[in-house]
Amino acid sequence: MGFLSKITQMFSGDGTTSNVRTFDPVEHNGFIIIPTPQPDQGQYRVCATITKGEFEDQKVHTFIRSDLVASLDECVELTIRKAKLTIDQLGDQIF
């Protein structure tokens, strides 16, 4: 592999998504919570996608909080707890 090929590969990646981890959606009061923890300074930020409805009636909200958690699994648990609480407090006003 030539020098330019190596440089190009460094900046473009190899196109695989093997490092991407997905989490099971959680249903709560008619809403779907999909945890999407975001890496941030060696920790994980509480983040999720919250949806309600289907097809053209589907509403989507990106749920991001300032909380940082060291463990990925703990972040997912905290994300689900906080998303449920937010849904309980705001309902459809979340959109």
trRosetta pair geometry for C-beta under 8 A, 3 or more apart (Angstrom, degrees):
i j d omega theta_ij theta_ji phi_ij phi_ji
1 5 4.7 -122 -175 89 90 133
1 6 5.8 109 129 -58 116 87
1 9 7.9 -13 -179 -8 142 143
2 5 4.7 98 58 5 77 105
2 6 7.1 -140 99 -6 42 86
3 6 5.9 -57 -154 33 31 110
3 7 6.5 28 152 -16 66 106
4 7 5.6 -53 -147 37 36 112
4 8 6.2 37 154 -20 67 106
5 8 5.7 -54 -147 37 30 112
5 9 6.2 30 155 -19 65 108
6 9 5.8 -55 -147 37 30 111
6 10 6.5 37 153 -27 63 103
7 10 5.7 -50 -153 26 31 115
7 11 6.9 9 158 -2 63 108
8 11 6.4 -74 -156 45 29 97
8 12 5.8 -2 164 3 71 121
9 12 6.2 -69 -126 51 26 93
9 13 7.6 -154 -175 26 58 0
9 14 6.7 23 -159 -76 98 76
12 15 7.9 -3 140 -50 94 80
13 16 7.7 -137 158 35 103 61
16 19 8.0 95 110 1 92 79
17 20 4.4 -24 175 15 94 126
21 72 7.5 42 74 175 153 146
23 34 6.9 144 76 -171 90 63
23 35 4.3 -24 76 63 151 105
23 36 7.6 -149 29 -70 113 43
23 37 8.0 74 -20 0 142 93
23 76 5.6 -175 -122 -134 155 130
25 32 5.0 -5 -178 -174 127 103
25 33 6.6 148 -162 73 69 45
25 34 4.8 -35 -101 -86 85 81
26 32 7.3 143 71 -160 40 54
26 33 4.5 -22 62 61 94 102
26 34 7.9 174 19 -76 69 36
26 35 7.7 46 1 -25 112 94
26 80 5.5 50 26 -134 163 117
26 83 7.9 122 70 83 122 133
26 84 8.0 -60 119 -65 131 104
27 30 7.6 25 -172 -81 94 9
27 31 7.2 150 -156 78 53 44
27 32 5.8 -29 -98 -100 65 66
27 33 7.8 -174 -81 17 16 79
28 31 5.4 -26 70 63 78 95
28 33 6.0 20 12 -12 116 117
28 83 7.4 140 35 116 150 96
28 84 4.9 -128 -151 -113 163 88
28 87 5.6 121 108 70 119 160
29 87 5.9 162 53 143 126 125
29 88 7.2 138 -10 -83 156 65
29 91 7.9 -89 132 -117 139 73
30 52 6.1 48 132 -137 89 106
31 50 5.7 -3 178 -172 121 98
31 51 6.9 150 -164 76 70 38
31 52 4.9 -48 -107 -77 70 99
31 87 5.1 -137 31 -127 155 140
31 94 7.9 36 -114 46 147 151
32 50 7.1 157 79 -156 52 48
32 51 4.7 -15 57 61 103 92
32 52 7.1 171 13 -78 77 46
33 48 5.4 -1 -170 168 86 145
33 49 7.8 151 -158 79 41 48
33 50 5.6 -12 -103 -104 67 79
33 63 7.8 -27 -137 25 92 150
33 79 7.7 163 168 134 120 92
33 80 5.9 124 118 -124 145 71
33 83 4.5 118 -128 122 135 150
33 84 7.1 -65 -39 -58 156 70
33 87 7.7 -101 -64 -36 114 138
34 48 5.9 153 76 -167 47 85
34 49 4.5 -10 59 57 107 95
34 50 7.7 -167 22 -75 71 34
34 51 7.4 24 -3 2 109 105
35 47 7.6 98 -166 86 58 56
35 48 5.0 -48 -106 -101 41 100
35 75 7.8 134 -173 119 125 81
35 76 4.6 72 163 -138 165 82
35 79 4.6 110 -123 94 102 144
35 80 6.2 -51 -65 -55 117 85
35 83 8.0 -135 -83 -12 74 146
36 47 5.0 -66 84 113 81 99
36 48 5.7 141 20 -113 79 35
36 49 5.9 53 -10 -15 129 88
37 44 4.2 11 172 180 123 122
37 45 6.6 154 -164 65 67 48
37 46 7.0 -34 -114 -108 80 28
37 47 5.9 135 -114 44 28 90
37 69 7.8 -72 -140 54 130 111
37 72 6.0 167 79 -147 156 73
37 75 4.3 78 -117 123 141 132
37 76 6.0 -83 -33 -67 124 69
37 79 6.3 -126 -73 -43 86 145
38 44 6.7 139 67 -160 37 66
38 45 4.4 -22 63 53 96 106
38 47 4.7 45 -11 10 102 150
38 64 7.6 5 6 -127 138 104
39 42 7.9 28 -171 -75 91 10
39 43 7.7 146 -155 81 53 32
39 44 6.1 -41 -97 -101 43 68
39 45 7.8 -13 70 8 5 86
40 43 5.8 -35 74 71 77 79
40 44 6.8 113 25 -128 85 18
40 45 4.5 53 -1 -33 139 107
40 68 6.0 -109 83 -115 119 111
41 68 7.3 -17 60 -143 107 149
42 70 8.0 -9 131 -130 84 72
43 68 4.2 67 110 175 142 105
43 69 6.1 156 -180 70 105 28
43 70 5.4 -63 -121 -93 94 43
43 75 7.9 145 166 -75 79 131
44 68 6.9 143 68 -156 35 63
44 69 5.3 -35 65 65 90 83
44 70 7.6 57 17 157 86 3
44 71 7.5 -62 22 92 125 25
44 72 5.5 115 -43 -104 157 57
44 75 3.9 -60 99 -67 128 167
45 64 6.9 16 142 -158 120 88
45 65 7.2 -179 176 72 84 61
45 66 7.6 -59 -146 -155 103 21
45 67 6.9 131 -152 81 57 56
45 68 5.7 -34 -90 -97 64 70
45 75 7.5 62 69 -152 13 131
46 63 7.9 -60 139 129 87 93
46 64 7.3 135 96 -159 68 41
46 65 4.1 -13 80 53 119 110
46 66 7.8 1 41 53 105 24
46 67 4.3 35 -5 63 124 108
46 68 8.0 -120 -10 -74 78 27
46 69 7.0 77 -56 -7 84 112
46 75 6.2 -152 -84 -164 61 84
46 78 5.6 -88 -99 110 118 107
46 79 4.7 176 -151 -90 81 79
46 82 6.0 34 178 40 145 150
47 62 7.5 -9 -165 180 93 85
47 63 6.6 154 -156 91 43 67
47 64 4.8 6 -111 -107 90 73
47 65 7.3 -153 -69 23 53 68
47 79 6.6 -41 47 -121 29 128
48 62 7.9 171 88 -158 41 47
48 63 4.5 -8 61 61 84 117
48 79 5.0 136 -46 173 114 116
48 80 7.6 118 -80 -78 152 49
48 83 5.1 -33 55 -76 153 141
49 60 6.4 -21 -171 -161 101 98
49 61 7.4 149 -162 77 52 47
49 62 6.0 -29 -105 -105 69 61
49 63 7.1 -175 -90 16 16 88
50 60 7.4 143 79 -158 50 47
50 61 4.5 -18 64 63 100 100
50 62 7.9 -176 22 -84 77 13
50 63 5.2 65 -15 -30 111 122
50 83 6.0 179 -79 -159 118 116
50 86 7.9 -114 -61 92 163 123
50 87 7.0 -168 -152 -75 141 107
50 94 6.4 -43 100 138 144 146
51 58 5.8 -8 -169 -170 112 103
51 59 6.6 158 -153 81 58 53
51 60 5.1 -15 -100 -101 87 69
51 61 7.6 -177 -76 22 41 68
52 58 7.2 161 82 -149 38 58
52 59 5.1 -7 57 53 87 100
52 92 7.2 -107 71 -110 163 79
52 95 7.4 -105 37 -42 117 132
53 57 4.1 -118 180 119 132 90
53 58 4.4 -167 94 -98 93 42
53 59 5.6 76 26 5 122 77
54 57 6.3 27 60 61 48 97
54 58 5.5 15 -133 -66 10 99
55 58 6.2 150 52 -19 24 101
59 92 7.8 72 61 -150 164 83
59 95 4.3 -26 173 -108 135 153
60 95 7.8 92 54 -116 24 106
61 94 5.1 -72 -41 142 171 101
61 95 5.5 -122 -60 -91 112 64
63 79 7.7 124 105 -164 120 91
63 82 7.8 161 161 109 127 103
63 83 5.5 82 131 -105 170 98
63 86 6.8 160 -134 64 128 161
65 79 7.9 -173 24 -113 119 69
65 82 6.0 -39 -30 145 157 160
67 78 6.3 -122 125 142 151 140
67 82 7.4 -172 13 -50 146 159
69 74 5.0 -147 170 102 134 104
69 75 4.0 178 64 -79 129 82
69 78 5.9 162 -56 22 150 146
70 74 7.2 26 62 53 66 136
71 74 3.9 76 74 12 110 109
71 75 6.5 -169 92 -14 56 83
72 75 5.6 -55 -151 32 30 115
72 76 6.7 32 152 -20 64 101
73 76 5.7 -49 -151 31 35 112
73 77 6.6 34 151 -16 64 104
74 77 5.6 -53 -150 37 35 113
74 78 6.2 33 154 -16 68 107
75 78 5.8 -56 -144 41 30 109
75 79 6.1 38 153 -26 64 107
76 79 5.6 -52 -147 33 29 116
76 80 6.6 28 156 -18 63 104
77 80 6.0 -57 -152 34 29 108
77 81 6.5 28 152 -17 64 107
78 81 5.7 -54 -147 38 34 112
78 82 6.1 26 159 -14 68 109
79 82 6.1 -61 -145 41 25 104
79 83 6.0 25 158 -20 64 111
80 83 5.8 -55 -141 38 27 111
80 84 6.3 30 158 -20 63 106
81 84 6.0 -58 -152 35 26 110
81 85 6.5 25 153 -17 63 108
82 85 5.6 -53 -147 37 34 113
82 86 6.3 35 154 -20 66 106
83 86 5.7 -54 -147 37 31 112
83 87 6.3 34 153 -20 65 105
84 87 5.7 -54 -148 36 31 112
84 88 6.3 32 153 -20 65 106
85 88 5.7 -54 -149 36 30 113
85 89 6.3 23 155 -14 65 110
86 89 5.8 -60 -145 41 30 107
86 90 5.8 -11 170 14 69 116
86 94 6.4 89 144 -105 102 124
87 90 6.7 -72 -126 54 21 84
87 91 6.8 68 -179 -90 58 32
87 94 6.6 -34 -103 -40 58 149
88 91 7.8 9 -162 -58 13 67
90 93 4.5 -117 -177 71 87 97
90 94 4.5 109 108 -61 131 79
91 94 7.0 -164 89 -12 25 93
92 95 6.2 -41 -179 26 64 105
